[in-house]
Amino acid sequence: MFLNANYITTPLDPEIPKWPLFGSHWPMTTIIVVYLAFVLKSGRKFMENREPYHLKNVISVYNIFQVIYNSVFFGCCAYYLYIKPIYDRSCIISLTYDHPDKNIERLLFYAYFMNKLIDLLDTVFFVLRKSYKQITPLHLYHHVLMSYVVYWILRSYGFGGQYLTIGFLNSGVHAVMYFYYFISAQYPELKGSIWWKKYITKLQIGQFILLLIQPIYVLLLKPGCKVPYFLHFLQILVGISMITMFSKFYYTAYVKPRPQKLIKQE
C-alpha cells in the first residue's frame, strides 16, 4: 500500500516512458528551474530598463484557449466518472493494462499534466508586463506544485487513479477563472464590477475541501482500497496547505477592512 521507492526510477506503467517528458526527469526539472530563475531573477533583470509589454491580444487568445481546454477536459472527466463510469468512485484506482479504456485514461492524465505546464505562462506574462505584485508565494507554490509534483506522481504511480478527481475539479474551476480573466482583460472598465470575482476564490477553496475529504473518506471507510497510503497523505497535506493559503488570500482580499486612506482616495 505504500509507494515503493523503486517506482521513482521504474514506472508502474511500462508505457509511461514513451510519453514526451516522461522518459527522463531532467527535461521537466530543467523547465521548472528555468521557470523559477526567469520569474524570480533573470526575467526581472531583462525587464529592468524596458517598458511593460502590451500583451492584451496574446493574453486574450491564451485565456480563451484555457477556457476551451479546461472545459473539454472537465467534460471528458464528467463523462468517464458519471455518464459512462469506468471507475468505482468510492475507490478510484488505475485501470488494468488490458482495460479497453486504458489508453483514454493515459491520454486524459497526460492532457491534464500538459495543461499544468501551459499554466506556467501566467507568471511569464506577469513578468513581461511588470505585474510583479501578482507573483505571490501562493501563486508560485500553486504552479510549481501542480506541475512538478503532479509530474512525479504520474511518473512514479502511473496515469490514472484517485487523482482524476483533482483534474476534474481543478479544470472546472480553471474554466471559470480564465473566463473571468478574459472578460476583465477585454473590458477593463468592468473589472471592478464583476460581482462573481470573489466566488472564484471560494470555488478554489471548495475544491480543495472536497479533495481533502476524499482521501480521509477512503482511509476511514474503504480500508481495502488499493490506492497507496502515500498518495492519500500527500493529498491531505496539499489540501490543508491550499485551503490555508487560499483562505488567507480571501480574507486579505475580500474580508479584511481596507485602510480609510485608500477608501478616501477612491
Number of C-alpha atoms within 10 A of each C-alpha: 11 11 14 13 9 10 16 15 11 15 20 17 18 10 15 21 14 9 11 12 16 20 14 12 15 11 13 18 14 11 14 18 13 13 19 18 13 17 21 15 11 15 17 17 13 12 15 11 8 12 10 15 13 11 11 12 11 10 18 19 12 18 22 17 15 23 24 14 17 25 19 15 23 21 14 15 23 16 13 15 18 11 10 10 12 16 16 10 13 14 20 20 19 22 18 11 12 8 12 10 14 17 15 15 21 20 15 18 23 20 15 24 19 14 18 19 18 13 18 19 15 16 22 18 19 17 25 20 16 19 13 15 8 14 17 11 9 15 15 17 13 15 19 19 14 18 21 18 12 17 23 16 17 22 24 22 23 20 27 21 20 23 21 20 19 16 20 21 20 19 24 21 22 21 22 19 20 20 18 19 20 21 17 18 17 15 10 12 11 12 15 9 10 12 9 10 16 12 13 15 19 15 18 20 20 15 22 24 16 14 22 22 14 18 23 15 13 18 16 9 11 13 11 11 15 15 23 15 15 13 18 21 15 14 22 20 12 17 19 15 16 21 18 14 17 18 16 14 14 17 12 12 13 11 10 10 10 11 8 9 8 8 9 7 6 6
